[in-house]
Amino acid sequence: SLYNPLLWFSSIFLFLKYTLFGSNKNFLKEKGFLVFLVFSFYLPWLLVSRVEYPYYFLLGLPFLYAFAALKICDWFTCDRSLFLTFMGVLLASACLFYPLVSGLPVPTDYLKVIFRTEIDWGK
């Protein structure tokens, strides 16, 4: 989901890297429709001058993650150790953030460790 920082930032990085700096000439022919879908959900929000909330980007996430999945599958065919390392770190990140995303009750110390901040909820 949007709240797994590793998945979110890695998919943004992969999308920008291969869209803006891709050296493959057949890239747009192969994945052009997917690039169009990602841009069609994200570019309109760049024109909005008010506060933007994370849930505005939820409609574009499946296409962004599909693009990242295609690139990660390329890693699997080229370098399995890179693929397995990335997937292991991604799984660990998902396990770390699952209680926060799902709404499970967690101790305040757990939140302090993740966000490294003091949390004062009406004390």
C-alpha positions in Angstrom: 0.0 0.0 0.0 1.0 3.6 0.1 2.2 3.4 3.6 5.0 0.9 2.9 7.8 3.5 2.4 10.2 1.0 0.7 7.7 -0.1 -1.8 6.5 3.5 -2.4 9.9 5.1 -2.9 11.4 2.3 -4.8 8.5 2.2 -7.3 8.7 6.0 -7.7 12.5 5.7 -8.2 12.2 2.9 -10.8 9.4 4.7 -12.6 11.3 8.0 -12.9 14.6 6.2 -13.7 13.2 4.2 -16.6 10.8 6.8 -17.9 13.1 9.8 -17.8 16.5 8.3 -18.2 15.7 5.0 -20.0 18.1 4.2 -22.8 16.0 1.5 -24.4 14.5 2.8 -27.6 11.6 0.3 -27.6 10.7 1.2 -24.0 7.7 3.4 -24.9 6.5 0.9 -27.4 6.6 -1.9 -24.8 5.4 0.0 -21.7 4.0 3.2 -23.1 0.4 2.5 -22.1 1.4 1.8 -18.5 3.5 5.0 -18.4 0.5 6.9 -19.8 -1.8 5.5 -17.0 0.6 6.4 -14.3 1.0 10.0 -15.6 -2.7 10.4 -16.1 -3.4 9.8 -12.4 -0.4 11.8 -11.0 0.0 14.8 -13.3 -3.4 16.4 -12.6 -2.5 16.6 -8.9 0.6 18.7 -9.8 -1.7 21.5 -10.9 -3.7 21.7 -7.6 -2.6 24.5 -5.4 -4.2 23.3 -2.2 -3.0 20.7 0.3 -2.6 17.3 -1.2 -3.3 14.2 0.9 -1.8 10.8 0.3 -5.1 9.1 -0.5 -5.3 11.3 -3.7 -2.6 9.1 -5.1 -4.3 5.8 -4.4 -5.9 5.5 -7.9 -2.5 5.6 -9.6 -0.8 3.1 -7.3 -1.8 -0.1 -9.0 -0.3 1.1 -12.3 2.9 2.4 -10.5 3.3 -0.9 -8.7 2.7 -2.8 -11.9 5.5 -0.8 -13.6 7.8 -1.5 -10.7 6.9 -5.2 -10.8 7.8 -5.4 -14.5 11.2 -3.9 -13.7 11.8 -6.1 -10.7 10.9 -9.1 -12.9 13.7 -8.0 -15.2 16.1 -8.2 -12.2 14.9 -11.8 -11.6 16.0 -12.8 -15.1 19.3 -10.9 -14.9 20.5 -11.1 -11.3 18.6 -13.4 -8.9 20.6 -12.4 -5.9 19.6 -8.7 -6.3 16.0 -9.8 -6.8 16.0 -12.0 -3.7 17.7 -9.4 -1.6 15.2 -6.7 -2.6 12.2 -9.0 -2.1 13.5 -10.0 1.4 14.0 -6.3 2.4 10.5 -5.5 1.0 9.0 -8.3 3.0 10.7 -7.2 6.2 9.5 -3.6 5.6 5.9 -4.9 5.0 6.1 -6.8 8.3 7.4 -3.8 10.1 4.7 -1.4 8.9 1.7 -3.9 8.9 0.5 -3.1 12.4 0.4 0.6 11.6 -1.4 0.2 8.2 -3.9 -2.4 9.5 -4.8 -0.5 12.7 -3.6 -3.1 15.1 -3.1 -1.8 18.6 0.6 -1.3 19.2 2.5 0.0 22.2 3.7 3.5 22.1 7.3 2.3 22.3 6.8 0.6 18.9 5.8 3.9 17.4 8.7 5.7 19.0 11.1 3.2 17.4 9.6 3.6 13.9 9.1 7.3 13.9 11.9 8.3 16.3 9.7 10.9 17.9 8.0 11.5 21.2 4.3 10.9 21.0 2.0 12.8 23.3 -1.6 12.0 22.9 -3.3 14.3 25.4 -1.1 13.5 28.4 
